[in-house]
Amino acid sequence: MSAHHAVVVGGGLAGVTTALELADAGLRVTLLEGRPRLGGLAFSFKRGELTVDNGQHVYLRCCTAYRWFLDRVEGADLAPLQDRLDVPVLDVAHPGGPRLGRLRRSALPVPLHLAGSLARYPHLSLAERASVGRAALALRRLDPADPALDGLDFGTWLGRYGQSPRTIEALWDLIGIATLNATAGQSSLGLAAMVFKTGLLSENGASDIGWARVPLGDLHDTLARKALDAAGVRTELRTRVTDITRTPEGGWRVDTEGESLEAGTVVLAVPQREAHGLLPAGALADPDKLLDIGTAPILNVHVVYDTKVLKQPFFAALGSPVQWVFDRTDSSGLPDGGQYLALSQSAAHEDIDEPVSVLRAKYLPELERLLPAARGAKVRDFFVTRERTATFAPTPGVGRLRPGTRTDTPGLYLAGAWTATGWPATMEGAVRSGLSAAHAALASLGRHREHPLQEAV
């Protein structure tokens, strides 16, 4: 029976996806997670009466794998997409005073769907707006899968195509830092090309933004656990795997602090350093490459005001250390009026270890610059959440370090956003990796199952 038993180590999005897909194909599946919850780094926790997401997570209409995941756990209605891309961008450093612009798409075909918005974008000069069109056309000609692009940085490439520092700040980095967790100069051209080609230049509507209108834990923990239970998956939380070894029969033994499990298939869906520590000898030709995959931090600043200070659901900022601001009032369950804002600060190397008092002194005045209504509002609560290793760093050359889902040892597979998905470290990449691991395992077992992503069939 162990030949038809699969053990998935890790209960983040990659692990949950793998477990669901294997169980749906008829395997007996055990999912082991060391934390007391599912969801990995996209989770929620309680702070008094508030339900707080550890960080603001969004997805795009082009994120077909994550949208499949939402459908699979019956949570799509709880994380709807915009009807049409619309991003307010507020520049508080303009000499004439704060200026609001918007990045919107029209119903025109690609690439004309963004032309009208860029033509009116007030944060760039006329010449800079024209240069964006030339760079976008050049970007469309790139193949993100070309290994040569992985060794180049996006910032240098943008400079070659006439993108000024202001254009990079007000457009390319505005989007790129949030999706890649790095500035253009620190990002692989291959990953940047994937993001911008897929999100902005593939089809009309691909860039429409979606986000959870409920706590992330409702989706990635509560609904995910319900779906796993319904699929027959045995889920064990607070269960740390200590060792993975081959059995004399050619299967696998997975040891935890409380039991040993035998399985024909094992999927490691944990961060790269943890995977490195669990890999048996011979599983990868050069396992130390996993240790060379860098990480990048994300800081989230949480502010609760006693009154409403922001009318939009979210906005992006220029001329300020603030990057993106989201209204999380309804999803948090904030009682007695007021408003709860979450600031999402990607590539936050400078701030990630600063004391809360320093961050408070830095960000509260910035919110008052951006939001005049905040100047007379009382701050009920101020706190931060830090993910020091939130994502893998998308630096040039990272592509040669990311392993595929198959290892050199039969029956052992890897999953996680850090594997070779072609995507940066996103919820989309995590789900894609889980699907890849599950289907690689099923293929080796001679079990055919139609891939849920149309383009991968």
C-alpha positions, 0 to 999 in steps of 0.5 A, spaced: 500 500 500 505 504 501 507 505 493 500 508 493 501 513 498 504 520 497 507 524 503 507 532 502 512 535 506 510 543 507 503 546 508 504 552 504 500 553 497 505 549 493 504 543 498 496 544 499 496 544 491 500 538 490 496 534 496 489 536 493 492 534 486 495 527 488 488 526 492 484 527 486 488 522 482 486 517 487 493 517 491 492 516 499 496 522 501 499 525 508 500 532 508 505 534 514 506 541 516 510 544 522 506 550 523 499 550 527 496 552 520 496 552 513 498 557 508 505 558 508 507 565 508 500 568 506 497 567 513 493 571 518 493 572 525 489 575 531 491 581 534 486 583 539 479 584 535 483 584 529 484 579 524 491 581 521 494 578 514 501 578 515 502 581 508 498 584 503 498 579 497 495 580 490 494 576 484 492 578 477 487 575 472 493 572 468 495 568 474 491 562 472 494 557 477 492 561 483 485 562 480 485 555 479 487 554 486 481 559 489 476 555 485 478 548 487 478 551 495 471 554 493 474 561 495 474 565 488 468 569 490 472 571 496 478 574 492 475 577 486 478 581 481 477 588 478 473 589 472 478 593 469 485 595 471 485 601 475 491 603 479 491 610 483 498 613 483 499 619 488 506 623 487 507 627 493 514 630 491 511 634 485 514 641 485 506 643 484 504 639 490 501 632 490 499 630 483 494 624 482 495 619 476 492 613 474 494 606 470 488 604 467 486 599 461 481 600 456 478 595 451 482 596 446 487 590 444 494 589 446 498 594 446 493 599 445 489 598 451 494 602 456 496 607 450 491 612 453 492 611 460 500 612 459 498 618 454 495 622 460 500 619 466 502 625 469 508 623 473 512 622 466 514 627 461 511 627 454 518 624 451 518 619 457 511 617 455 513 616 448 520 612 450 515 607 454 512 605 448 518 603 445 521 599 450 514 595 451 515 594 444 522 591 445 520 587 451 514 584 447 520 581 442 524 578 448 523 570 450 523 570 458 525 562 457 531 564 453 537 563 458 541 568 456 536 573 459 537 570 466 544 573 466 542 580 465 539 585 469 533 589 468 535 596 469 541 596 464 536 593 459 531 599 460 537 604 460 539 601 453 532 603 451 532 610 453 528 609 460 530 615 464 531 614 472 524 617 473 521 613 468 524 607 472 521 609 478 514 612 476 513 606 472 517 600 471 519 599 479 512 601 481 510 595 478 516 591 478 518 592 486 511 589 488 511 583 483 519 581 483 521 584 490 527 587 487 528 594 483 530 593 476 537 594 477 537 587 482 532 583 477 533 578 472 531 580 465 528 574 464 524 574 470 522 581 469 520 580 462 516 574 464 512 579 469 511 585 464 510 580 458 505 576 461 501 581 466 501 587 461 503 585 454 499 578 453 492 580 452 487 585 455 485 584 462 491 580 464 493 585 469 487 586 472 488 586 480 485 581 485 485 581 492 482 577 498 476 581 501 477 576 507 483 574 511 488 570 508 487 565 513 480 564 511 482 562 504 489 558 505 488 555 511 480 554 513 478 553 506 484 549 504 483 544 510 476 543 508 478 541 501 483 537 503 479 533 508 474 532 503 479 529 498 481 524 503 488 527 505 490 526 512 493 533 514 498 533 520 499 540 523 505 542 528 509 536 525 516 537 523 519 532 519 526 530 521 529 525 516 527 522 509 531 515 507 530 510 502 527 503 504 530 497 502 524 496 497 526 502 494 520 506 497 521 512 502 521 513 509 519 519 512 520 520 520 517 525 524 518 527 531 512 522 533 512 517 527 515 514 521 511 513 514 512 509 508 510 512 501 512 511 494 512 518 493 515 524 497 514 531 495 518 536 499 514 543 498 518 547 503 523 553 503 530 552 499 534 551 505 529 547 509 529 542 503 537 542 502 537 540 509 532 534 508 534 532 501 538 525 501 544 524 498 544 523 491 537 527 490 541 533 486 547 533 483 549 539 486 544 540 492 548 546 495 546 551 489 539 551 493 543 555 499 546 560 493 538 562 492 538 569 496 532 571 499 529 578 499 525 581 505 518 584 505 515 589 511 508 590 512 506 597 516 499 596 519 496 603 522 489 603 525 486 610 525 480 612 529 476 615 522 476 614 515 482 617 512 482 613 505 477 613 500 480 608 495 481 601 496 488 602 495 493 606 491 501 606 490 505 612 492 511 616 489 516 621 492 515 617 498 518 611 502 511 608 502 510 604 496 503 601 496 497 602 501 491 598 502 484 599 506 484 592 510 478 595 514 472 590 512 477 584 512 480 585 519 473 586 522 475 592 525 470 594 530 467 601 532 468 605 526 475 607 524 480 605 518 485 600 518 491 601 513 496 596 511 502 599 507 506 593 503 513 595 503 517 590 498 525 590 497 525 592 504 532 591 506 533 598 509 527 597 514 526 590 515 530 590 522 528 597 524 525 598 531 518 599 531 519 606 534 523 608 528 518 605 523 513 609 526 517 616 526 518 614 519 511 612 516 506 616 520 508 623 517 509 620 510 501 617 511 500 624 513 503 627 507 499 622 502 493 623 506 491 630 508 485 626 512 490 623 516 493 629 519 487 630 524 486 623 525 488 619 532 492 613 531 489 607 535 494 602 533 501 601 530 505 595 529 509 591 523 510 584 521 516 582 518 518 577 513 525 577 512 526 571 507 519 573 504 521 571 497 527 568 493 531 574 490 530 575 483 537 577 482 541 576 475 543 568 474 538 566 479 535 561 474 541 557 473 540 555 481 533 554 481 531 546 480 526 543 476 521 539 480 524 532 479 530 530 483 535 524 481 532 519 485 525 516 483 519 518 487 522 524 490 520 531 488 520 538 489 515 544 490 515 551 492 515 558 488 523 557 488 523 552 484 524 553 476 517 555 475 519 561 470 515 565 475 518 570 480 516 568 488 509 569 487 502 565 490 502 563 482 509 560 482 507 556 488 501 553 486 504 552 479 510 548 482 505 544 486 501 542 480 508 540 476 510 536 482 504 532 482 503 531 475 511 529 475 509 524 480 503 521 477 506 520 470 512 516 474 506 512 477 503 511 470 497 515 472 494 520 467 490 526 469 489 532 465 493 538 467 488 544 470 492 549 466 490 549 459 496 552 456 500 546 460 496 540 457 
